[in-house]
Amino acid sequence: MSHWYHQYGEAGTEQAVRRYAAAYKKTRVSVQWRPGNYDQQTAAALLSGSGPDVFEVNGPTLDQILGGQVVDLTDLVKDVKDDFQQSVLAPKTHGGRIWGIPQTVDAQFLYYRKSLLDKAGVRPPRSLDELVDAARRLTDRRIKGLFLGNDGGAGVLGATPLYAAGLSPVTADGKVGFDDPAAARALAKIRRLYEDKSLLLGAPADWSDPSAFVQGLTAMQWSGLWALPQITKALGDDVGVLPFPADGPAGKPAVPVGAYAAAVSARSDRKEEAKEYVRWLWVEQTRYQEDFALSYGLHLPARLSLARKADRLRQGPAAEASRYAAEHGHADPLLWTVASKVAYQDALSRIIKDGADPEGQLKAVVRTTEAELARVRKRS
């Protein structure tokens, strides 16, 4: 039986998943560690029938589910469903059925240097207005106030500013969730960061790597929980962590979360065996789940019971991050399709870097999203 994974950056991860597979005694599991454009590789393999029995997926996407490319896994988690982080289980769910088992949760946060904020008389930002002001005040000839990625944040932020404004890409009842003036106001403030020259651009590494932050090129950086061990090793206690700050009277703090999932190919000749293996690894073997999340970099276990007892998440910034993810975590809804995301990200890039009108840009994205929602309704 074949099991595909994308290539992780953390040392030891590949050896770990091979060790898990070798421990399964009911059948031999062949692990394939696949570098390159993994999502494109698996999408093509699922259509051709030459793909894996079990595969890791950043989804599954709605089109994969509606296209009958993945197997219903609802029965695998029926006894432990409530123990999974609901924010990441929801995007794996469609029609009341679960199509992928979350493996581990990745979350993104705002990191800040306590000493630099203290020196500038700046308090940790609790609103988007405060973030814009703090970034400006922390910027001087030697250091920038904030790093959101080398593109100014268009790639990494995604819908996070919408959630911070109290909105969402798609509502629970399947309608566009950001056709609201609050969305344009929030994105205009992200543009202000760029206009103020408060953003670090052209860093040696992009937002997912904390090197710009630990090297003192920026006082604040948006990055993932996985970066925290490297940050604390370099900076010790001189680091704080926050969610993306709320914007406006209806706003709330936002923590983007996501989870790769284990899925079973509908083209597999061994679907029942594959489901049993997935149950064994990602439902029953909690020691492997804990090891996978916490021993190679730092991630949140997908199971709430494992997160609560994890020593690495009990104190300091890691404990704060875990609490913020539980309280403010959001994942993009399944109905926020690839086409809608691309349209939105392109609009966000034009707003940030070109100064395009946020209201006009968002109206075009609303039209694209409405068309996508109509398309998937016809297929459902």
C-alpha positions in Angstrom: 0.0 0.0 0.0 1.4 3.4 -1.0 1.4 6.5 1.2 2.4 9.9 -0.2 3.7 12.9 1.8 4.9 16.4 0.7 8.4 17.3 1.6 8.6 18.9 5.1 11.4 21.3 6.0 12.0 20.0 9.5 14.8 17.5 10.0 13.7 14.1 11.1 10.2 14.3 9.7 10.8 11.9 6.8 12.4 9.3 9.1 9.5 9.6 11.5 6.8 8.9 9.0 8.8 6.0 7.6 9.1 4.6 11.2 5.3 4.9 11.7 4.6 3.0 8.4 7.1 0.3 9.3 5.3 -0.3 12.6 2.0 -1.1 10.8 1.8 -4.9 10.8 -1.3 -5.7 8.7 0.3 -4.9 5.4 3.5 -3.3 4.0 3.2 0.4 3.6 5.5 2.1 1.1 6.1 5.8 1.9 6.9 8.2 -0.9 8.4 11.5 0.1 7.7 13.8 -2.8 9.5 17.1 -3.3 8.4 19.8 -5.8 4.9 20.9 -6.5 3.2 18.3 -4.4 -0.4 19.6 -4.8 0.0 19.5 -8.6 1.5 16.1 -8.5 -1.3 14.5 -6.4 -4.0 16.3 -8.4 -2.7 14.8 -11.6 -2.1 11.3 -10.1 -5.7 11.2 -8.7 -7.1 11.8 -12.2 -4.8 9.3 -13.9 -5.3 6.4 -11.5 -1.5 6.0 -11.0 -1.5 7.7 -7.7 -1.3 6.5 -4.0 -3.7 4.6 -1.9 -3.3 7.1 1.0 -2.0 10.6 0.6 -1.4 13.7 2.5 -3.4 16.6 1.2 -3.8 20.4 1.8 -7.5 19.9 1.7 -9.2 17.9 0.2 -10.5 20.6 -2.1 -14.2 20.9 -2.8 -13.6 19.9 -6.4 -11.8 16.7 -5.3 -14.7 15.9 -3.0 -17.5 16.7 -5.6 -15.4 14.9 -8.3 -15.5 11.7 -6.3 -11.7 11.5 -6.0 -11.6 10.9 -2.3 -13.2 8.4 0.1 -15.7 9.2 2.9 -13.8 8.8 6.2 -16.6 9.8 8.6 -16.8 6.4 10.3 -13.1 6.6 11.2 -13.5 9.5 13.6 -17.1 9.0 14.8 -16.1 8.2 18.4 -13.4 11.0 18.7 -14.8 13.7 16.4 -15.2 16.3 19.2 -11.6 15.8 20.2 -10.3 17.3 16.9 -9.7 21.0 16.6 -13.0 22.0 15.0 -11.5 25.0 13.1 -9.4 22.6 11.0 -11.9 19.7 10.9 -14.6 21.9 9.4 -12.8 22.5 6.0 -12.5 18.7 5.7 -16.2 18.3 6.0 -18.8 18.5 3.3 -22.4 17.3 3.2 -22.1 16.2 6.8 -19.3 13.8 5.9 -15.6 14.0 6.7 -13.1 13.5 3.7 -9.8 14.0 5.4 -8.3 13.3 8.9 -6.3 16.4 10.2 -2.7 15.4 11.1 -1.3 18.4 12.8 -2.3 22.1 13.0 -0.1 25.0 11.7 -0.9 28.5 13.0 0.4 31.9 12.2 1.1 34.7 14.7 2.6 38.2 15.1 6.0 38.0 16.9 7.4 41.1 18.5 10.6 42.1 20.3 9.6 43.2 23.8 12.7 45.3 24.4 12.3 47.2 21.1 8.7 48.0 21.8 9.6 49.1 25.4 12.4 51.4 24.1 10.0 53.1 21.7 7.2 53.4 24.2 5.0 51.2 22.0 2.5 48.7 23.6 1.9 45.4 21.8 -0.8 46.2 19.2 -4.3 45.1 20.0 -6.0 46.7 17.0 -5.1 47.1 13.4 -4.8 50.9 13.9 -2.3 50.2 16.7 -0.4 47.9 14.5 -0.1 50.5 11.8 1.0 53.1 14.4 3.4 50.7 16.1 5.1 49.7 12.8 5.6 53.4 11.9 7.0 54.3 15.3 9.4 51.3 15.4 10.9 52.1 11.9 14.1 54.0 11.7 17.3 54.0 9.5 18.4 50.6 10.9 15.3 48.6 11.3 11.8 48.3 9.9 8.7 48.0 12.1 7.1 45.0 10.5 7.8 42.1 8.2 4.8 40.5 6.4 6.8 38.9 3.6 8.8 40.2 0.7 5.6 41.0 -1.2 4.2 43.2 1.5 1.8 40.6 2.9 -0.3 39.8 -0.1 0.8 36.2 -0.2 0.6 35.2 3.5 -2.2 37.4 4.9 -4.9 36.0 2.7 -8.3 36.5 4.3 -6.9 37.2 7.7 -7.7 40.9 7.6 -11.3 40.0 6.7 -11.6 37.8 9.8 -10.0 40.6 11.9 -12.8 42.9 10.7 -15.4 40.4 11.8 -16.1 39.1 8.3 -15.3 35.9 6.5 -14.7 34.9 2.8 -17.9 32.8 2.7 -20.7 32.7 5.3 -22.0 29.6 7.0 -25.0 29.6 4.7 -22.9 29.7 1.6 -22.9 33.4 0.7 -20.2 36.0 0.1 -19.0 37.1 3.5 -17.0 40.2 2.7 -19.3 42.4 0.6 -19.1 45.0 3.4 -17.4 48.4 3.7 -15.4 47.0 6.7 -13.5 44.8 4.4 -12.2 47.7 2.2 -11.4 49.7 5.4 -9.2 46.9 6.7 -7.3 46.3 3.5 -6.7 50.1 3.2 -4.9 49.9 6.5 -2.6 47.1 5.2 -1.9 49.5 2.3 -1.0 52.2 4.8 1.7 50.0 6.2 3.3 49.9 2.7 2.8 53.7 2.1 4.4 54.5 5.5 7.5 52.5 4.5 7.1 50.5 7.7 7.4 47.2 6.0 10.6 45.2 5.6 10.9 44.3 1.9 13.6 42.3 0.2 14.6 40.3 3.2 17.1 37.4 2.7 14.3 34.9 3.5 10.6 35.2 3.3 7.9 35.3 6.1 8.0 31.6 7.0 11.6 31.9 8.1 12.3 34.0 11.2 15.8 35.0 10.3 14.9 38.6 9.5 13.4 38.9 13.0 16.2 37.2 14.9 18.8 39.2 13.0 17.2 42.5 14.1 16.0 43.6 10.6 12.5 44.1 11.9 10.9 44.7 15.3 7.8 42.6 14.5 7.2 39.7 12.1 4.3 37.6 10.9 5.3 34.0 10.8 4.3 30.5 11.8 4.3 28.6 15.2 7.0 26.4 13.6 9.4 29.3 13.8 9.1 29.7 17.6 11.8 27.3 18.7 14.3 29.1 16.4 13.2 32.5 17.7 13.4 31.7 21.4 16.7 30.0 20.9 18.1 33.3 19.5 16.2 35.8 21.6 15.2 34.0 24.8 12.5 35.8 26.8 12.7 39.0 24.6 9.8 37.8 22.4 6.0 38.1 22.6 3.3 36.6 20.4 -0.1 37.9 19.4 -2.9 37.1 17.0 -3.5 39.4 14.1 -5.2 42.4 15.8 -8.9 43.2 15.5 -10.2 46.0 13.3 -13.3 48.1 13.8 -16.2 47.8 16.3 -17.2 44.3 15.0 -13.7 43.0 14.7 -11.9 40.3 16.6 -8.4 38.9 16.8 -7.6 36.4 14.1 -5.3 33.4 14.0 -5.1 31.6 10.6 -4.8 27.8 11.1 -4.5 25.0 8.6 -3.9 21.3 8.6 -2.7 18.8 6.1 -4.9 15.8 6.2 -4.7 12.1 5.4 -7.0 11.1 2.6 -7.8 7.9 0.7 -7.9 7.9 -3.1 -11.2 6.7 -4.6 -9.2 5.0 -7.3 -7.3 2.8 -4.9 -7.9 -0.9 -5.3 -7.5 -1.3 -1.5 -9.8 1.4 -0.1 -10.9 -0.6 3.0 -7.4 -1.6 3.9 -6.3 2.0 3.3 -9.1 3.3 5.6 -8.0 0.9 8.3 -4.4 2.1 8.1 -5.5 5.7 8.3 -7.6 4.9 11.3 -4.6 3.2 13.0 -2.2 6.0 12.3 -4.2 9.2 12.7 -6.9 8.2 15.1 -5.6 5.3 17.3 -1.8 6.0 17.5 -1.8 9.1 19.6 1.9 8.7 20.5 2.8 9.0 16.9 0.4 12.0 16.4 2.0 13.8 19.4 5.5 13.0 18.1 4.7 14.3 14.6 3.4 17.6 15.9 5.9 18.3 18.6 9.2 16.6 18.0 10.2 18.2 14.6 9.7 22.0 14.7 6.6 23.0 16.6 3.0 22.5 15.6 -0.3 22.0 17.4 -1.6 18.5 17.7 -4.9 18.1 15.8 -6.4 16.4 18.8 -7.4 18.8 21.7 -6.6 16.2 24.3 -3.0 15.9 23.1 -2.6 19.7 22.9 -3.7 20.1 26.5 -1.2 17.7 27.9 1.8 18.6 25.7 4.7 19.9 27.9 6.0 22.1 25.0 2.7 24.0 25.0 2.3 24.7 28.7 4.4 27.8 29.3 5.8 31.0 27.7 4.9 32.1 24.2 4.0 28.6 23.1 1.3 28.4 25.7 0.0 31.8 24.6 0.0 30.8 21.0 -1.9 27.6 21.8 -4.5 29.5 23.7 -4.8 32.1 20.9 -5.2 29.4 18.3 -8.0 27.7 20.3 -9.8 31.0 21.0 -9.3 32.8 17.7 -8.4 30.2 15.1 -10.0 30.3 11.7 -9.5 28.3 8.6 -10.7 29.2 5.1 -14.1 27.5 4.4 -14.3 24.7 1.9 -16.5 26.9 -0.3 -13.7 29.5 -0.7 -12.4 27.8 -3.8 -9.1 28.2 -5.5 -10.4 30.5 -8.2 -11.9 32.8 -5.5 -8.6 32.8 -3.5 -6.6 33.6 -6.5 -8.9 36.5 -7.5 -8.7 37.9 -3.9 -4.9 37.5 -3.6 -4.4 39.3 -6.9 -6.6 42.1 -5.7 -4.8 42.3 -2.3 -1.5 42.6 -4.1 -2.8 45.5 -6.2 -4.2 47.2 -3.2 -0.9 46.9 -1.2 1.7 47.5 -3.8 -0.1 49.6 -6.4 -2.5 51.6 -4.3 -5.5 50.3 -6.1 -8.9 51.2 -4.7 -9.9 48.6 -2.1 -13.6 49.0 -2.7 -13.4 48.6 -6.4 -11.0 45.6 -6.2 -13.2 43.8 -3.7 -16.3 44.3 -5.9 -14.6 42.3 -8.6 -13.6 39.6 -6.2 -17.2 39.5 -4.9 -18.4 38.8 -8.5 -15.9 36.0 -8.9 -16.8 34.4 -5.6 -20.6 34.6 -6.4 -19.9 32.8 -9.7 -17.9 30.1 -7.9 -20.5 29.6 -5.3 -23.1 29.2 -8.1 -20.9 26.7 -9.9 -20.4 24.5 -6.9 -24.0 24.6 -5.9 -24.9 23.1 -9.3 -22.4 20.3 -8.7 -23.4 19.5 -5.1 
